[in-house]
Amino acid sequence: MKIHIIGGSGTGKSFIADKISSLYHIPHFDLDDIFWDNTAAAYNTKMPVERRTVLLNEILATDAWVIEGVFCDWLRESFSAADRIFVLKAPQLLCDLRIIRRFIKRKLGLQKGKKETLRSLYDLLVRTNRYQKRRIPEILAFLGEYGDKVMLVKNSNEILKYIGGSSRCK
């Protein structure tokens, strides 16, 4: 099983990828971990393209995976290799609430995360709104060549229902 999930921040990509990983015993990969250099001292430092390409190719060489992230343009090999591509577009208010809740949990040390600030939270909320309105239609057009393996969904339960997961997401 090779599944690629794409969508904006707060849509539930990581949640459903973890769920699929657990249900089907396949590895889950967050594209943030190969796009951003999390070892860099500064927040928002990109991974060198050469290193990112090597990391992606290592993932794609495995027999099964669930990959999730907001990115699109540099992932043609992932989309080609995927059995199913889910484009997750959740309601904007729900995304905003999830982003704020995640920020608070990270600040309180209850959840592992990046070195975020109030400014980066604000910027993320603005980017996510723009992503949902502008990028999703562009992404669907970009993914057009992959035909029937692309599915636009509104929530995690739609993904589980499609792939045959028996557990409803909560």
Secondary structure, 3 states (H helix, E strand, C coil): CEEEEEECCCCCHHHHHHHHHHHHCCCEEECHHHHECCCCCCCCCECCHHHHHHHHHHHHCCCCEEEEECCCCCCHHHHHHCCEEEEECCCHHHHHHHHHHHHHHHHCCCCCCCCCCHHHHHHHHHHHHHHHHHHHHHHHHHHHHHHHHEEEECCHHHHHHHHCCCCCCC
